[in-house]
Amino acid sequence: MAVRVVETSLHERTIRTRLPFRYGIVTLTECPHLLCRVTLEVDGRPSVGVSADNLPPKWFTKDPNQSFADELEQMLAVIRAACGFAERAGAAANVFELWKRVDDEQSRWGRERNLPPLLSGFGTSLVERAMLDAWCRASGKTFATALRDGSLGVRLDALHPELGALQPVDLLPREPLRSIVARHTVGLLDPLTDAEIAPADRVDDGLPQSLEACIRSYGLTHFKLKLGGDPKTDADRLHRIAELLIRAVTGDCAVTLDGNENFRDLARLEELSQRVCADPVVQPLFSEHLLFLEQPLPRDVALADETADAVRAWSASLPMVIDESGATVADVRRALDLGYAGTSHKNCKGVFKGVANACVIAHRQRMNRHDRLILSGEDLTNIGPVALQQDLAVMASLGVTHVERNGHHYFAGLSMWPDEVRDAALRAHGDLYATGARPFPSVRINRGSMKVGSVVDAPFGVQLDYANIGL
């Protein structure tokens, strides 16, 4: 199927959190949510696809001196550039080839302007996801099917030469997952118990607020704990969280830590480790249930030669993965060679890049008989009905069994959308959303897991008629 982008458009709305989300150097209370609409010509016939994402402060760039207004304008400029490259890319034999043209031009454009690759790649990813959505709708195939039958045209060797003639079907699970465990984010400001929420701070929207209430309501078993970078403060909070998890979680429990680039060097991380190891409450929990540590070092030093020995030493006892450092297709190879245990996938970093990363990790595990390499699933505070579902569609196809989820916690479900959008999402994806006592649909998490059957059976995660619901 020959493909060509004939039109793109961007549509923005402001969304507000139901409670503040402290991560890294910023506290999120509101941000723009952007829809990218692409009309893709498939064998001469137009098909419309949509993608979406939040435009969050201080993640793509972490310059404390840059105002959010300037940061937002920079993000929008990057996205507009990618749309322009897509419209000028001409016809291609398949979606992968078309994406590769756009990505190459966008990457060159970003380098000329000295932009972080994570930021310039974000623009490409929005266009890429909308193209995939349009193509899947036109072809009548799901993303999982198209990825495995070769019709997307993925050439793994164009991204990772070591994969040679291997195809995604050779390295990915035979079938997509139909259930995924939610790894619940615990932000730096999240109340841990109901008792510590001041009356003025209570949120009355039918959703749980404290970590204690979330565990009780959702049956959570997996948790992602944010670290602030101060060893004593982090150790004290980890102690309180560990006490709660030991008391409240039934069944298997798993924990990951997120450094959010907050540790300038590994000495501070070593101090935190010593405090944790000396804590009789935290140490047993972590020794048995801690899975990995995500991106403790800033991106400007995380992949430097001088960090290799320290990373290897750490990874011998606690696997470390990159997140913000995984911006280009070469970064995962660099990270693995330095001693990291793997990388993260987020759709905002690119779908085809994520597929290729999953494949190179699977290939190296197979060749080296290495069972500790990791492709983790992380979140960008994704909300439905587009961004969240497209993200889950990719995670399910890559076989990522547990995924960080926090949009269900920091935002009030689908409350920011008109009734027709909410109703359509609930009708089409009743396994993923529910209303309960709430006046709006929100993510259904039962015994810690999300059902994603309707997501993997949809074209690219989303079974909605965009034209009839105003998306």
Secondary structure as the mmCIF struct_conf table of DSSP 4:
data_model
#
loop_
_struct_conf.conf_type_id
_struct_conf.id
_struct_conf.beg_label_comp_id
_struct_conf.beg_label_asym_id
_struct_conf.beg_label_seq_id
_struct_conf.end_label_comp_id
_struct_conf.end_label_asym_id
_struct_conf.end_label_seq_id
STRN STRN1 VAL A 3 TYR A 23
TURN_TY1_P TURN_TY1_P1 GLY A 24 ILE A 25
STRN STRN2 VAL A 26 VAL A 42
TURN_TY1_P TURN_TY1_P2 ASP A 43 GLY A 44
STRN STRN3 ARG A 45 ASN A 54
TURN_TY1_P TURN_TY1_P3 PRO A 57 LYS A 58
BEND BEND1 TRP A 59 PHE A 60
TURN_TY1_P TURN_TY1_P4 PRO A 64 ASN A 65
BEND BEND2 GLN A 66 GLN A 66
HELX_RH_AL_P HELX_RH_AL_P1 PHE A 68 GLU A 87
TURN_TY1_P TURN_TY1_P5 ARG A 88 ARG A 88
BEND BEND3 ALA A 89 ALA A 89
STRN STRN4 ALA A 92 ALA A 92
BEND BEND4 ALA A 93 ASN A 94
HELX_RH_AL_P HELX_RH_AL_P2 VAL A 95 GLU A 112
TURN_TY1_P TURN_TY1_P6 ARG A 113 ASN A 114
HELX_RH_AL_P HELX_RH_AL_P3 PRO A 117 SER A 139
TURN_TY1_P TURN_TY1_P7 GLY A 140 GLY A 140
HELX_RH_AL_P HELX_RH_AL_P4 PHE A 143 ASP A 149
BEND BEND5 GLY A 150 GLY A 150
TURN_TY1_P TURN_TY1_P8 SER A 151 LEU A 152
HELX_RH_3T_P HELX_RH_3T_P1 LEU A 156 ALA A 158
TURN_TY1_P TURN_TY1_P9 LEU A 159 LEU A 159
HELX_RH_3T_P HELX_RH_3T_P2 PRO A 161 LEU A 163
TURN_TY1_P TURN_TY1_P10 GLY A 164 ALA A 165
HELX_RH_AL_P HELX_RH_AL_P5 PRO A 168 LEU A 171
BEND BEND6 LEU A 172 LEU A 172
BEND BEND7 ARG A 174 GLU A 175
BEND BEND8 ARG A 178 ARG A 178
STRN STRN5 SER A 179 VAL A 186
TURN_TY1_P TURN_TY1_P11 LEU A 188 LEU A 189
BEND BEND9 LEU A 192 THR A 193
HELX_RH_3T_P HELX_RH_3T_P3 ASP A 194 GLU A 196
BEND BEND10 ILE A 197 ILE A 197
HELX_RH_3T_P HELX_RH_3T_P4 PRO A 199 ASP A 201
BEND BEND11 ASP A 205 LEU A 207
BEND BEND12 SER A 210 SER A 210
HELX_RH_AL_P HELX_RH_AL_P6 LEU A 211 TYR A 218
STRN STRN6 HIS A 222 LYS A 226
BEND BEND13 GLY A 229 GLY A 229
HELX_RH_AL_P HELX_RH_AL_P7 PRO A 231 ALA A 248
BEND BEND14 GLY A 251 GLY A 251
STRN STRN7 ALA A 254 ASP A 258
TURN_TY1_P TURN_TY1_P12 ASN A 260 GLU A 261
BEND BEND15 ARG A 264 ASP A 265
HELX_RH_AL_P HELX_RH_AL_P8 LEU A 266 CYS A 277
TURN_TY1_P TURN_TY1_P13 ALA A 278 ALA A 278
TURN_TY1_P TURN_TY1_P14 PRO A 280 VAL A 281
HELX_RH_AL_P HELX_RH_AL_P9 VAL A 282 HIS A 289
STRN STRN8 LEU A 290 GLU A 294
BEND BEND16 LEU A 297 LEU A 297
HELX_RH_AL_P HELX_RH_AL_P10 ARG A 299 ALA A 302
TURN_TY1_P TURN_TY1_P15 LEU A 303 LEU A 303
BEND BEND17 ALA A 304 ALA A 304
HELX_RH_3T_P HELX_RH_3T_P5 ASP A 305 THR A 307
HELX_RH_AL_P HELX_RH_AL_P11 ALA A 308 SER A 315
TURN_TY1_P TURN_TY1_P16 ALA A 316 SER A 317
BEND BEND18 LEU A 318 LEU A 318
STRN STRN9 MET A 320 ILE A 322
BEND BEND19 ASP A 323 ASP A 323
TURN_TY1_P TURN_TY1_P17 GLU A 324 SER A 325
BEND BEND20 THR A 328 THR A 328
TURN_TY1_P TURN_TY1_P18 VAL A 329 ALA A 330
HELX_RH_AL_P HELX_RH_AL_P12 ASP A 331 LEU A 338
TURN_TY1_P TURN_TY1_P19 GLY A 339 GLY A 339
STRN STRN10 GLY A 342 HIS A 345
HELX_RH_3T_P HELX_RH_3T_P6 ASN A 347 LYS A 349
HELX_RH_AL_P HELX_RH_AL_P13 VAL A 351 ASN A 368
TURN_TY1_P TURN_TY1_P20 ARG A 369 ARG A 369
STRN STRN11 ILE A 374 GLY A 377
BEND BEND21 LEU A 380 LEU A 380
TURN_TY1_P TURN_TY1_P21 GLY A 384 VAL A 386
HELX_RH_AL_P HELX_RH_AL_P14 ALA A 387 LEU A 398
TURN_TY1_P TURN_TY1_P22 GLY A 399 GLY A 399
STRN STRN12 HIS A 402 ARG A 405
HELX_RH_AL_P HELX_RH_AL_P15 GLY A 407 TYR A 410
BEND BEND22 PHE A 411 PHE A 411
TURN_TY1_P TURN_TY1_P23 GLY A 413 MET A 416
BEND BEND23 TRP A 417 TRP A 417
HELX_RH_AL_P HELX_RH_AL_P16 ASP A 419 ALA A 428
TURN_TY1_P TURN_TY1_P24 HIS A 429 LEU A 432
STRN STRN13 TYR A 433 ALA A 434
TURN_TY1_P TURN_TY1_P25 GLY A 436 ALA A 437
BEND BEND24 ARG A 438 PHE A 440
STRN STRN14 SER A 442 VAL A 443
STRN STRN15 ASN A 446 ASN A 446
TURN_TY1_P TURN_TY1_P26 ARG A 447 GLY A 448
STRN STRN16 SER A 449 LYS A 451
HELX_RH_AL_P HELX_RH_AL_P17 GLY A 453 ASP A 457
BEND BEND25 ALA A 458 ALA A 458
TURN_TY1_P TURN_TY1_P27 PRO A 459 PHE A 460
BEND BEND26 GLY A 461 GLY A 461
HELX_RH_AL_P HELX_RH_AL_P18 TYR A 466 ILE A 469
TURN_TY1_P TURN_TY1_P28 GLY A 470 GLY A 470
#
